[in-house]
Amino acid sequence: MQNVYKQIADNLIAWYPEHARDLPWRKDKEPYHVWLSEIMLQQTRVEAVKEYYRTFLQELPTIEALAEVDDDRLMKLWEGLGYYNRARNLKKAAGEVVIEWQGNFPAEYDEILSLPGIGEYTAGAIGSICFDLPTPAVDGNVLRVYTRVMEDPSNIDKQAVKKKIREELLQVYRYGHCDMLTQSLMEVGATICLPNGAPKCEVCPLQELCKAHKHDSWQQYPVREAKKKRKVEEKAVLMLRYEDKVAIRKRTEKGLLHGLWEFPNLPGSYSTQEILSYVTSKNLHPKEIWMETTYTHIFSHVEWHMKAFYMECMEQQAKDLRWVTLEELKQEIAIPSAFAPFKDLLNSGA
């Protein structure tokens, strides 16, 4: 078995330099850059992350700058990436690095893992890529590659299985070039051993070692638990305008999108007349509703089925609302992607 681990290491190390994608966060091994990219890439496609990564570093080029950034500005830089707690934890962790390590990113795995928002995968990626530590970064891509190569029928959604595979990968990492091993496994999982559709086995550096390729059993791996059906929630979104301004509010409910700016909304389904009555009860004196539109936004565990009501108001007295111009909305205020289509209609002059 040890010979197999060595072959995996040798094949990946020989293959990677000629086949690695040219990505902005691979220009150097600066821990801040690798850390930022790994956090951004969670739940987000590589192509979408590239521009966010460049813009973020242009404005916050150092860990010290990240630690000191205004919260609303941080949210604006993150706008559209979703999962906003990632950004909050980045700032919190940056503050700890500045205070505890004088701005020098910690170089030991356990210290990296202790930072807010950093789990075993991210700590493994930073440790191996930046400091050449034997710390495998085990995510869905790596689990898929490994279980196919080994024809491992274990359920990868179980933490004990992830731990077992991480320990087995240590046998690969014992041969050195830990930075290259981590990035090559990521690369194979992202570009060759695909989650949807047939893998590109003909160009895979692990083809000769892969049991699933040999037995044409790749569709059986990895083994996962059946996905739970997403919960559906209906919402009425109030697009309230007063002169050249639009109403927003800060979301106070715990959980999804907590602490972010949003357009006022109500849970449930409502008729046009019910919405007009509600807005009137808030002393906003609405004119007629001049447009209605619908949109469904899918989160990982819930779907929001939304209907937006656009209306002009003759007052702006509601205490829990903030009135901002479209320019402020564009330049300064971060609005979650769930509401982006409604914001876009405002910006288009609809």
DOLUM-951117 format. One record per residue (C-alpha): residue in one letter; y, x, z; chain. Coordinates in Angstrom, 3 decimals. Each point is the difference from the previous one (the first is absolute). Example, Ala and Ser with C-alpha at 12.3 -4.5 7.8 and 13.67 -1.06 7.14 Angstrom:
BEGIN
<node code="A" yy="-4.500" xx="12.300" zz="7.800" unit="A"/>
<node code="S" yy="3.440" xx="1.370" zz="-0.660" unit="A"/>
// end
This chain:
BEGIN
<node code="M" yy="0.000" xx="0.000" zz="0.000" unit="A"/>
<node code="Q" yy="2.341" xx="2.888" zz="0.775" unit="A"/>
<node code="N" yy="-0.352" xx="1.130" zz="-3.600" unit="A"/>
<node code="V" yy="1.279" xx="-3.409" zz="-1.152" unit="A"/>
<node code="Y" yy="3.091" xx="0.314" zz="2.203" unit="A"/>
<node code="K" yy="0.693" xx="3.448" zz="-1.462" unit="A"/>
<node code="Q" yy="-0.403" xx="-1.299" zz="-3.546" unit="A"/>
<node code="I" yy="2.428" xx="-2.842" zz="0.729" unit="A"/>
<node code="A" yy="2.542" xx="2.507" zz="1.317" unit="A"/>
<node code="D" yy="-0.484" xx="2.431" zz="-2.892" unit="A"/>
<node code="N" yy="0.253" xx="-2.705" zz="-2.673" unit="A"/>
<node code="L" yy="3.132" xx="-1.570" zz="1.464" unit="A"/>
<node code="I" yy="1.764" xx="3.322" zz="0.531" unit="A"/>
<node code="A" yy="-0.774" xx="1.127" zz="-3.553" unit="A"/>
<node code="W" yy="1.061" xx="-3.326" zz="-1.521" unit="A"/>
<node code="Y" yy="3.211" xx="-0.837" zz="1.853" unit="A"/>
<node code="P" yy="2.542" xx="2.583" zz="-1.247" unit="A"/>
<node code="E" yy="-0.392" xx="-1.064" zz="-3.635" unit="A"/>
<node code="H" yy="-0.185" xx="-3.747" zz="0.588" unit="A"/>
<node code="A" yy="2.456" xx="-0.807" zz="2.793" unit="A"/>
<node code="R" yy="2.723" xx="-2.476" zz="-0.888" unit="A"/>
<node code="D" yy="3.565" xx="1.277" zz="0.070" unit="A"/>
<node code="L" yy="1.394" xx="-1.928" zz="2.975" unit="A"/>
<node code="P" yy="3.349" xx="0.699" zz="1.710" unit="A"/>
<node code="W" yy="-1.542" xx="0.444" zz="3.459" unit="A"/>
<node code="R" yy="-2.345" xx="2.692" zz="-1.299" unit="A"/>
<node code="K" yy="2.837" xx="2.399" zz="-0.822" unit="A"/>
<node code="D" yy="-0.351" xx="1.634" zz="3.418" unit="A"/>
<node code="K" yy="-1.896" xx="-0.320" zz="3.273" unit="A"/>
<node code="E" yy="2.984" xx="-0.820" zz="2.192" unit="A"/>
<node code="P" yy="-1.456" xx="-2.245" zz="2.771" unit="A"/>
<node code="Y" yy="2.945" xx="-2.424" zz="-0.125" unit="A"/>
<node code="H" yy="-0.551" xx="-0.560" zz="-3.724" unit="A"/>
<node code="V" yy="-3.772" xx="-0.445" zz="0.286" unit="A"/>
<node code="W" yy="0.384" xx="-2.284" zz="3.018" unit="A"/>
<node code="L" yy="2.616" xx="-2.171" zz="-1.729" unit="A"/>
<node code="S" yy="-2.086" xx="-0.316" zz="-3.164" unit="A"/>
<node code="E" yy="-3.156" xx="-0.937" zz="1.892" unit="A"/>
<node code="I" yy="1.800" xx="-2.706" zz="1.973" unit="A"/>
<node code="M" yy="1.631" xx="-1.385" zz="-3.152" unit="A"/>
<node code="L" yy="-3.309" xx="0.013" zz="-1.886" unit="A"/>
<node code="Q" yy="-1.677" xx="-2.242" zz="2.569" unit="A"/>
<node code="Q" yy="-0.437" xx="-3.390" zz="-1.695" unit="A"/>
<node code="T" yy="2.255" xx="1.099" zz="-2.897" unit="A"/>
<node code="R" yy="-0.738" xx="1.278" zz="-3.523" unit="A"/>
<node code="V" yy="0.788" xx="3.602" zz="-0.913" unit="A"/>
<node code="E" yy="2.336" xx="-0.939" zz="-2.869" unit="A"/>
<node code="A" yy="2.022" xx="-2.283" zz="2.254" unit="A"/>
<node code="V" yy="0.324" xx="2.669" zz="2.692" unit="A"/>
<node code="K" yy="1.391" xx="2.786" zz="-2.214" unit="A"/>
<node code="E" yy="3.574" xx="-1.287" zz="-0.227" unit="A"/>
<node code="Y" yy="0.081" xx="-1.146" zz="3.632" unit="A"/>
<node code="Y" yy="-1.136" xx="3.484" zz="1.055" unit="A"/>
<node code="R" yy="2.722" xx="1.745" zz="-2.013" unit="A"/>
<node code="T" yy="2.753" xx="-2.354" zz="1.174" unit="A"/>
<node code="F" yy="-1.089" xx="0.215" zz="3.641" unit="A"/>
<node code="L" yy="0.039" xx="3.804" zz="0.018" unit="A"/>
<node code="Q" yy="3.336" xx="0.169" zz="-1.798" unit="A"/>
<node code="E" yy="1.585" xx="-1.970" zz="2.831" unit="A"/>
<node code="L" yy="-2.170" xx="1.279" zz="2.877" unit="A"/>
<node code="P" yy="-0.997" xx="3.541" zz="-1.009" unit="A"/>
<node code="T" yy="-1.070" xx="1.132" zz="3.479" unit="A"/>
<node code="I" yy="-1.893" xx="-1.330" zz="2.989" unit="A"/>
<node code="E" yy="3.251" xx="0.213" zz="1.976" unit="A"/>
<node code="A" yy="1.744" xx="-2.262" zz="-2.528" unit="A"/>
<node code="L" yy="-2.845" xx="-2.521" zz="0.238" unit="A"/>
<node code="A" yy="0.158" xx="0.016" zz="3.797" unit="A"/>
<node code="E" yy="3.725" xx="-0.838" zz="-0.069" unit="A"/>
<node code="V" yy="0.192" xx="-2.556" zz="-2.825" unit="A"/>
<node code="D" yy="1.402" xx="-3.464" zz="0.743" unit="A"/>
<node code="D" yy="-2.760" xx="-2.616" zz="0.207" unit="A"/>
<node code="D" yy="1.522" xx="-2.317" zz="-2.617" unit="A"/>
<node code="R" yy="0.425" xx="2.915" zz="-2.408" unit="A"/>
<node code="L" yy="-3.612" xx="1.035" zz="0.578" unit="A"/>
<node code="M" yy="-1.149" xx="-3.527" zz="-0.799" unit="A"/>
<node code="K" yy="2.098" xx="0.011" zz="-3.186" unit="A"/>
<node code="L" yy="-1.619" xx="3.256" zz="-1.141" unit="A"/>
<node code="W" yy="-3.398" xx="-1.581" zz="0.682" unit="A"/>
<node code="E" yy="0.846" xx="-3.343" zz="-1.640" unit="A"/>
<node code="G" yy="-2.793" xx="-1.088" zz="-2.340" unit="A"/>
<node code="L" yy="-2.701" xx="2.244" zz="1.461" unit="A"/>
<node code="G" yy="-0.969" xx="-2.563" zz="2.622" unit="A"/>
<node code="Y" yy="-1.809" xx="0.603" zz="3.299" unit="A"/>
<node code="Y" yy="3.332" xx="0.921" zz="1.579" unit="A"/>
<node code="N" yy="-1.548" xx="1.218" zz="3.245" unit="A"/>
<node code="R" yy="-0.971" xx="3.076" zz="-1.997" unit="A"/>
<node code="A" yy="3.690" xx="0.876" zz="-0.326" unit="A"/>
<node code="R" yy="0.726" xx="-0.754" zz="3.662" unit="A"/>
<node code="N" yy="-2.850" xx="2.262" zz="1.075" unit="A"/>
<node code="L" yy="1.205" xx="2.748" zz="-2.344" unit="A"/>
<node code="K" yy="3.359" xx="0.032" zz="1.773" unit="A"/>
<node code="K" yy="-1.613" xx="-0.188" zz="3.435" unit="A"/>
<node code="A" yy="-2.365" xx="2.869" zz="-0.809" unit="A"/>
<node code="A" yy="2.852" xx="2.055" zz="-1.475" unit="A"/>
<node code="G" yy="1.864" xx="-0.399" zz="3.280" unit="A"/>
<node code="E" yy="-3.006" xx="1.318" zz="1.901" unit="A"/>
<node code="V" yy="-0.344" xx="2.983" zz="-2.349" unit="A"/>
<node code="V" yy="3.673" xx="0.852" zz="0.546" unit="A"/>
<node code="I" yy="-0.212" xx="-0.316" zz="3.795" unit="A"/>
<node code="E" yy="-3.507" xx="1.297" zz="0.727" unit="A"/>
<node code="W" yy="-0.359" xx="2.633" zz="-2.732" unit="A"/>
<node code="Q" yy="3.647" xx="0.884" zz="-0.745" unit="A"/>
<node code="G" yy="-0.297" xx="-1.477" zz="-3.488" unit="A"/>
<node code="N" yy="-3.091" xx="2.033" zz="-0.945" unit="A"/>
<node code="F" yy="-2.863" xx="-2.262" zz="-1.009" unit="A"/>
<node code="P" yy="-3.002" xx="0.533" zz="2.320" unit="A"/>
<node code="A" yy="-2.804" xx="2.025" zz="-1.582" unit="A"/>
<node code="E" yy="-2.968" xx="-1.135" zz="2.116" unit="A"/>
<node code="Y" yy="-2.035" xx="-3.077" zz="-0.929" unit="A"/>
<node code="D" yy="0.133" xx="-1.641" zz="3.460" unit="A"/>
<node code="E" yy="3.767" xx="0.504" zz="0.181" unit="A"/>
<node code="I" yy="0.492" xx="-1.488" zz="-3.473" unit="A"/>
<node code="L" yy="-2.228" xx="-2.943" zz="0.953" unit="A"/>
<node code="S" yy="2.100" xx="-0.660" zz="3.110" unit="A"/>
<node code="L" yy="3.094" xx="-0.888" zz="-2.056" unit="A"/>
<node code="P" yy="0.902" xx="-3.707" zz="-0.441" unit="A"/>
<node code="G" yy="-1.412" xx="-1.581" zz="-3.153" unit="A"/>
<node code="I" yy="-2.392" xx="2.857" zz="-0.755" unit="A"/>
<node code="G" yy="-3.702" xx="-0.816" zz="0.034" unit="A"/>
<node code="E" yy="-3.049" xx="2.121" zz="-0.709" unit="A"/>
<node code="Y" yy="0.387" xx="-0.158" zz="-3.786" unit="A"/>
<node code="T" yy="3.654" xx="1.081" zz="-0.073" unit="A"/>
<node code="A" yy="-0.555" xx="2.661" zz="2.666" unit="A"/>
<node code="G" yy="-2.944" xx="1.303" zz="-2.010" unit="A"/>
<node code="A" yy="2.053" xx="0.116" zz="-3.193" unit="A"/>
<node code="I" yy="2.923" xx="1.831" zz="1.621" unit="A"/>
<node code="G" yy="-2.286" xx="2.364" zz="1.894" unit="A"/>
<node code="S" yy="-2.058" xx="1.007" zz="-3.023" unit="A"/>
<node code="I" yy="2.698" xx="0.010" zz="-2.706" unit="A"/>
<node code="C" yy="2.787" xx="1.645" zz="2.009" unit="A"/>
<node code="F" yy="-1.887" xx="2.188" zz="2.467" unit="A"/>
<node code="D" yy="-3.399" xx="0.439" zz="-1.710" unit="A"/>
<node code="L" yy="-1.795" xx="-1.501" zz="2.998" unit="A"/>
<node code="P" yy="-3.578" xx="-1.316" zz="-0.446" unit="A"/>
<node code="T" yy="1.161" xx="-3.589" zz="0.538" unit="A"/>
<node code="P" yy="-1.340" xx="-2.388" zz="-2.662" unit="A"/>
<node code="A" yy="2.316" xx="-2.854" zz="-0.975" unit="A"/>
<node code="V" yy="-2.350" xx="-2.949" zz="-0.292" unit="A"/>
<node code="D" yy="1.439" xx="-3.102" zz="-1.679" unit="A"/>
<node code="G" yy="-1.435" xx="-2.646" zz="-2.320" unit="A"/>
<node code="N" yy="0.040" xx="2.339" zz="-3.000" unit="A"/>
<node code="V" yy="-1.903" xx="2.744" zz="1.815" unit="A"/>
<node code="L" yy="-2.472" xx="-2.462" zz="1.519" unit="A"/>
<node code="R" yy="-0.725" xx="-1.394" zz="-3.456" unit="A"/>
<node code="V" yy="-0.582" xx="3.443" zz="-1.504" unit="A"/>
<node code="Y" yy="-2.170" xx="1.201" zz="2.853" unit="A"/>
<node code="T" yy="-2.194" xx="-3.101" zz="0.327" unit="A"/>
<node code="R" yy="-0.658" xx="0.023" zz="-3.750" unit="A"/>
<node code="V" yy="-0.838" xx="3.696" zz="-0.099" unit="A"/>
<node code="M" yy="-2.380" xx="-0.403" zz="2.950" unit="A"/>
<node code="E" yy="-1.119" xx="-3.589" zz="-0.723" unit="A"/>
<node code="D" yy="0.934" xx="-0.755" zz="3.582" unit="A"/>
<node code="P" yy="-0.586" xx="-3.718" zz="0.763" unit="A"/>
<node code="S" yy="1.991" xx="0.029" zz="3.256" unit="A"/>
<node code="N" yy="2.766" xx="-2.577" zz="0.451" unit="A"/>
<node code="I" yy="3.226" xx="1.992" zz="-0.414" unit="A"/>
<node code="D" yy="2.040" xx="-2.619" zz="1.853" unit="A"/>
<node code="K" yy="-1.646" xx="1.102" zz="3.251" unit="A"/>
<node code="Q" yy="1.818" xx="2.719" zz="1.923" unit="A"/>
<node code="A" yy="-3.283" xx="1.685" zz="0.923" unit="A"/>
<node code="V" yy="-0.792" xx="0.420" zz="-3.707" unit="A"/>
<node code="K" yy="3.418" xx="1.491" zz="-0.754" unit="A"/>
<node code="K" yy="-0.518" xx="2.433" zz="2.885" unit="A"/>
<node code="K" yy="-3.458" xx="0.946" zz="-1.294" unit="A"/>
<node code="I" yy="1.302" xx="0.672" zz="-3.521" unit="A"/>
<node code="R" yy="2.935" xx="1.988" zz="1.376" unit="A"/>
<node code="E" yy="-2.456" xx="2.177" zz="1.936" unit="A"/>
<node code="E" yy="-2.199" xx="0.462" zz="-3.075" unit="A"/>
<node code="L" yy="3.026" xx="1.026" zz="-2.055" unit="A"/>
<node code="L" yy="0.665" xx="2.748" zz="2.544" unit="A"/>
<node code="Q" yy="-3.066" xx="1.679" zz="-1.515" unit="A"/>
<node code="V" yy="1.879" xx="0.087" zz="-3.315" unit="A"/>
<node code="Y" yy="3.205" xx="1.286" zz="1.599" unit="A"/>
<node code="R" yy="-1.747" xx="2.943" zz="1.655" unit="A"/>
<node code="Y" yy="0.228" xx="1.822" zz="-3.337" unit="A"/>
<node code="G" yy="3.786" xx="0.263" zz="0.169" unit="A"/>
<node code="H" yy="2.771" xx="-1.098" zz="-2.377" unit="A"/>
<node code="C" yy="0.464" xx="-3.056" zz="2.211" unit="A"/>
<node code="D" yy="3.282" xx="-0.913" zz="-1.678" unit="A"/>
<node code="M" yy="-1.642" xx="-0.092" zz="-3.411" unit="A"/>
<node code="L" yy="-3.059" xx="-1.908" zz="1.238" unit="A"/>
<node code="T" yy="2.130" xx="-2.791" zz="1.458" unit="A"/>
<node code="Q" yy="2.129" xx="-0.375" zz="-3.112" unit="A"/>
<node code="S" yy="-2.932" xx="0.246" zz="-2.408" unit="A"/>
<node code="L" yy="-1.935" xx="-2.726" zz="1.834" unit="A"/>
<node code="M" yy="3.126" xx="-2.175" zz="-0.130" unit="A"/>
<node code="E" yy="0.366" xx="0.755" zz="-3.701" unit="A"/>
<node code="V" yy="-3.602" xx="-0.839" zz="-0.887" unit="A"/>
<node code="G" yy="0.248" xx="-3.273" zz="1.925" unit="A"/>
<node code="A" yy="3.324" xx="-0.978" zz="-1.556" unit="A"/>
<node code="T" yy="-0.625" xx="0.967" zz="-3.634" unit="A"/>
<node code="I" yy="-3.768" xx="0.184" zz="-0.605" unit="A"/>
<node code="C" yy="-2.162" xx="-1.768" zz="2.593" unit="A"/>
<node code="L" yy="1.955" xx="-3.222" zz="-0.334" unit="A"/>
<node code="P" yy="-0.139" xx="-3.043" zz="2.312" unit="A"/>
<node code="N" yy="0.206" xx="-2.531" zz="-2.831" unit="A"/>
<node code="G" yy="-1.894" xx="0.506" zz="-3.226" unit="A"/>
<node code="A" yy="-2.444" xx="2.679" zz="-1.021" unit="A"/>
<node code="P" yy="0.551" xx="3.526" zz="1.333" unit="A"/>
<node code="K" yy="0.768" xx="2.751" zz="-2.508" unit="A"/>
<node code="C" yy="-3.158" xx="1.925" zz="0.816" unit="A"/>
<node code="E" yy="0.161" xx="2.068" zz="-3.191" unit="A"/>
<node code="V" yy="3.011" xx="1.939" zz="1.331" unit="A"/>
<node code="C" yy="-0.920" xx="0.059" zz="3.697" unit="A"/>
<node code="P" yy="-0.481" xx="3.425" zz="1.616" unit="A"/>
<node code="L" yy="-2.675" xx="-1.498" zz="2.262" unit="A"/>
<node code="Q" yy="-2.022" xx="-1.671" zz="-2.758" unit="A"/>
<node code="E" yy="-3.014" xx="2.335" zz="0.252" unit="A"/>
<node code="L" yy="-0.197" xx="-0.549" zz="3.771" unit="A"/>
<node code="C" yy="0.628" xx="-3.753" zz="0.020" unit="A"/>
<node code="K" yy="-3.018" xx="-2.148" zz="0.839" unit="A"/>
<node code="A" yy="1.761" xx="-3.225" zz="-1.004" unit="A"/>
<node code="H" yy="0.677" xx="1.492" zz="-3.444" unit="A"/>
<node code="K" yy="-3.592" xx="1.170" zz="-0.318" unit="A"/>
<node code="H" yy="-1.383" xx="-3.441" zz="0.905" unit="A"/>
<node code="D" yy="2.833" xx="-2.022" zz="-1.613" unit="A"/>
<node code="S" yy="0.565" xx="-1.666" zz="3.369" unit="A"/>
<node code="W" yy="3.761" xx="0.568" zz="0.372" unit="A"/>
<node code="Q" yy="0.705" xx="-3.743" zz="0.181" unit="A"/>
<node code="Q" yy="-1.889" xx="-0.164" zz="3.304" unit="A"/>
<node code="Y" yy="2.326" xx="2.461" zz="1.739" unit="A"/>
<node code="P" yy="1.869" xx="0.021" zz="2.231" unit="A"/>
<node code="V" yy="-1.465" xx="-2.726" zz="2.202" unit="A"/>
<node code="R" yy="2.705" xx="-2.090" zz="1.674" unit="A"/>
<node code="E" yy="0.328" xx="-3.152" zz="2.057" unit="A"/>
<node code="A" yy="0.862" xx="-3.163" zz="-1.916" unit="A"/>
<node code="K" yy="3.758" xx="-0.564" zz="-0.185" unit="A"/>
<node code="K" yy="1.388" xx="-2.809" zz="2.111" unit="A"/>
<node code="K" yy="1.864" xx="-2.716" zz="-1.851" unit="A"/>
<node code="R" yy="3.765" xx="0.352" zz="0.343" unit="A"/>
<node code="K" yy="1.877" xx="-2.582" zz="2.038" unit="A"/>
<node code="V" yy="2.544" xx="-2.062" zz="-1.990" unit="A"/>
<node code="E" yy="3.418" xx="-0.757" zz="1.507" unit="A"/>
<node code="E" yy="2.651" xx="-2.207" zz="-1.613" unit="A"/>
<node code="K" yy="3.676" xx="0.822" zz="0.433" unit="A"/>
<node code="A" yy="3.329" xx="-1.484" zz="-1.037" unit="A"/>
<node code="V" yy="2.550" xx="2.727" zz="-0.761" unit="A"/>
<node code="L" yy="3.687" xx="-0.881" zz="0.333" unit="A"/>
<node code="M" yy="2.223" xx="1.782" zz="-2.521" unit="A"/>
<node code="L" yy="3.366" xx="-0.879" zz="1.516" unit="A"/>
<node code="R" yy="3.237" xx="1.075" zz="-1.697" unit="A"/>
<node code="Y" yy="3.536" xx="-0.229" zz="1.320" unit="A"/>
<node code="E" yy="2.655" xx="1.141" zz="-2.462" unit="A"/>
<node code="D" yy="-1.141" xx="3.483" zz="-1.100" unit="A"/>
<node code="K" yy="-2.461" xx="0.520" zz="2.854" unit="A"/>
<node code="V" yy="-3.624" xx="-0.829" zz="0.746" unit="A"/>
<node code="A" yy="-1.626" xx="-0.653" zz="3.380" unit="A"/>
<node code="I" yy="-2.599" xx="2.308" zz="1.514" unit="A"/>
<node code="R" yy="-1.469" xx="0.315" zz="3.474" unit="A"/>
<node code="K" yy="-1.978" xx="2.594" zz="1.929" unit="A"/>
<node code="R" yy="-3.629" xx="-0.978" zz="0.494" unit="A"/>
<node code="T" yy="-0.688" xx="-0.223" zz="3.737" unit="A"/>
<node code="E" yy="-3.586" xx="-1.260" zz="-0.054" unit="A"/>
<node code="K" yy="-2.556" xx="2.613" zz="1.029" unit="A"/>
<node code="G" yy="-2.447" xx="1.140" zz="-2.635" unit="A"/>
<node code="L" yy="0.489" xx="-0.086" zz="-3.753" unit="A"/>
<node code="L" yy="3.439" xx="1.321" zz="-1.135" unit="A"/>
<node code="H" yy="1.286" xx="0.118" zz="3.591" unit="A"/>
<node code="G" yy="3.550" xx="1.286" zz="0.320" unit="A"/>
<node code="L" yy="0.797" xx="-0.169" zz="-3.725" unit="A"/>
<node code="W" yy="2.744" xx="-1.922" zz="-1.774" unit="A"/>
<node code="E" yy="-1.170" xx="-3.082" zz="-1.880" unit="A"/>
<node code="F" yy="1.300" xx="-3.185" zz="-1.527" unit="A"/>
<node code="P" yy="-0.175" xx="-2.876" zz="2.518" unit="A"/>
<node code="N" yy="-3.290" xx="-1.840" zz="-0.286" unit="A"/>
<node code="L" yy="-2.045" xx="-2.727" zz="1.623" unit="A"/>
<node code="P" yy="-3.771" xx="-0.273" zz="0.381" unit="A"/>
<node code="G" yy="-1.551" xx="-2.875" zz="-1.910" unit="A"/>
<node code="S" yy="0.746" xx="-2.126" zz="-3.058" unit="A"/>
<node code="Y" yy="3.175" xx="-2.087" zz="-0.322" unit="A"/>
<node code="S" yy="1.634" xx="-2.408" zz="-2.412" unit="A"/>
<node code="T" yy="3.463" xx="0.633" zz="-1.418" unit="A"/>
<node code="Q" yy="1.485" xx="-2.666" zz="2.271" unit="A"/>
<node code="E" yy="-1.655" xx="1.472" zz="3.094" unit="A"/>
<node code="I" yy="1.477" xx="3.408" zz="-0.797" unit="A"/>
<node code="L" yy="3.484" xx="-1.446" zz="-0.508" unit="A"/>
<node code="S" yy="-0.274" xx="-1.835" zz="3.325" unit="A"/>
<node code="Y" yy="-1.108" xx="3.166" zz="1.788" unit="A"/>
<node code="V" yy="2.824" xx="2.122" zz="-1.416" unit="A"/>
<node code="T" yy="2.507" xx="-2.751" zz="0.848" unit="A"/>
<node code="S" yy="-1.276" xx="0.009" zz="3.600" unit="A"/>
<node code="K" yy="0.989" xx="3.686" zz="0.173" unit="A"/>
<node code="N" yy="3.638" xx="-0.922" zz="-0.824" unit="A"/>
<node code="L" yy="-0.105" xx="1.774" zz="-3.347" unit="A"/>
<node code="H" yy="0.964" xx="-3.107" zz="-1.998" unit="A"/>
<node code="P" yy="-2.025" xx="0.671" zz="-3.143" unit="A"/>
<node code="K" yy="0.897" xx="-1.302" zz="-3.416" unit="A"/>
<node code="E" yy="-2.869" xx="-1.062" zz="-2.216" unit="A"/>
<node code="I" yy="-2.979" xx="2.300" zz="-0.529" unit="A"/>
<node code="W" yy="0.621" xx="1.523" zz="-3.426" unit="A"/>
<node code="M" yy="-3.287" xx="1.805" zz="-0.522" unit="A"/>
<node code="E" yy="-3.535" xx="0.065" zz="1.359" unit="A"/>
<node code="T" yy="-2.638" xx="2.621" zz="-0.768" unit="A"/>
<node code="T" yy="-3.411" xx="0.995" zz="1.331" unit="A"/>
<node code="Y" yy="-1.741" xx="3.309" zz="0.583" unit="A"/>
<node code="T" yy="-3.230" xx="1.148" zz="1.642" unit="A"/>
<node code="H" yy="-0.093" xx="3.345" zz="1.798" unit="A"/>
<node code="I" yy="-3.338" xx="1.481" zz="0.997" unit="A"/>
<node code="F" yy="-0.323" xx="2.201" zz="3.069" unit="A"/>
<node code="S" yy="-3.297" xx="1.622" zz="0.963" unit="A"/>
<node code="H" yy="-1.027" xx="-2.843" zz="2.321" unit="A"/>
<node code="V" yy="2.306" xx="-2.929" zz="-0.813" unit="A"/>
<node code="E" yy="1.629" xx="-1.727" zz="-2.983" unit="A"/>
<node code="W" yy="3.499" xx="-1.419" zz="0.166" unit="A"/>
<node code="H" yy="0.479" xx="-2.961" zz="-2.336" unit="A"/>
<node code="M" yy="3.777" xx="-0.321" zz="-0.104" unit="A"/>
<node code="K" yy="2.465" xx="-2.466" zz="-1.434" unit="A"/>
<node code="A" yy="3.639" xx="1.101" zz="-0.098" unit="A"/>
<node code="F" yy="2.945" xx="-2.389" zz="0.091" unit="A"/>
<node code="Y" yy="3.309" xx="1.337" zz="-1.374" unit="A"/>
<node code="M" yy="3.139" xx="-1.741" zz="1.257" unit="A"/>
<node code="E" yy="3.718" xx="0.535" zz="0.570" unit="A"/>
<node code="C" yy="1.316" xx="-0.523" zz="3.533" unit="A"/>
<node code="M" yy="3.497" xx="-1.042" zz="1.053" unit="A"/>
<node code="E" yy="-0.226" xx="1.727" zz="3.406" unit="A"/>
<node code="Q" yy="-1.541" xx="3.197" zz="1.388" unit="A"/>
<node code="Q" yy="-0.212" xx="-0.835" zz="3.687" unit="A"/>
<node code="A" yy="-3.714" xx="0.446" zz="0.785" unit="A"/>
<node code="K" yy="-0.248" xx="2.557" zz="2.820" unit="A"/>
<node code="D" yy="-3.259" xx="1.661" zz="-1.039" unit="A"/>
<node code="L" yy="1.118" xx="0.725" zz="-3.567" unit="A"/>
<node code="R" yy="1.783" xx="2.974" zz="-1.522" unit="A"/>
<node code="W" yy="1.968" xx="-0.529" zz="-3.207" unit="A"/>
<node code="V" yy="0.000" xx="2.903" zz="-2.453" unit="A"/>
<node code="T" yy="1.196" xx="0.551" zz="-3.550" unit="A"/>
<node code="L" yy="-2.455" xx="0.608" zz="-2.831" unit="A"/>
<node code="E" yy="1.246" xx="3.601" zz="-0.154" unit="A"/>
<node code="E" yy="-0.803" xx="0.507" zz="3.696" unit="A"/>
<node code="L" yy="-3.382" xx="-1.573" zz="-0.596" unit="A"/>
<node code="K" yy="-0.626" xx="2.436" zz="-2.820" unit="A"/>
<node code="Q" yy="1.328" xx="3.190" zz="1.596" unit="A"/>
<node code="E" yy="-0.446" xx="-0.359" zz="3.755" unit="A"/>
<node code="I" yy="-2.430" xx="-2.730" zz="1.051" unit="A"/>
<node code="A" yy="-3.772" xx="0.371" zz="-0.272" unit="A"/>
<node code="I" yy="-1.682" xx="-3.274" zz="-0.948" unit="A"/>
<node code="P" yy="-3.839" xx="-0.062" zz="0.077" unit="A"/>
<node code="S" yy="-1.834" xx="-0.253" zz="-3.327" unit="A"/>
<node code="A" yy="-1.210" xx="-3.477" zz="0.932" unit="A"/>
<node code="F" yy="3.545" xx="-1.263" zz="-0.617" unit="A"/>
<node code="A" yy="0.873" xx="2.310" zz="-2.914" unit="A"/>
<node code="P" yy="-0.373" xx="-2.622" zz="-2.787" unit="A"/>
<node code="F" yy="2.461" xx="-2.288" zz="1.769" unit="A"/>
<node code="K" yy="2.458" xx="2.872" zz="0.452" unit="A"/>
<node code="D" yy="-0.371" xx="0.960" zz="-3.660" unit="A"/>
<node code="L" yy="1.030" xx="-3.501" zz="-1.055" unit="A"/>
<node code="L" yy="3.186" xx="0.381" zz="2.049" unit="A"/>
<node code="N" yy="0.731" xx="3.363" zz="-1.600" unit="A"/>
<node code="S" yy="-0.587" xx="-1.402" zz="-3.474" unit="A"/>
<node code="G" yy="2.759" xx="-2.513" zz="0.562" unit="A"/>
<node code="A" yy="-2.325" xx="-2.979" zz="-0.023" unit="A"/>
// end
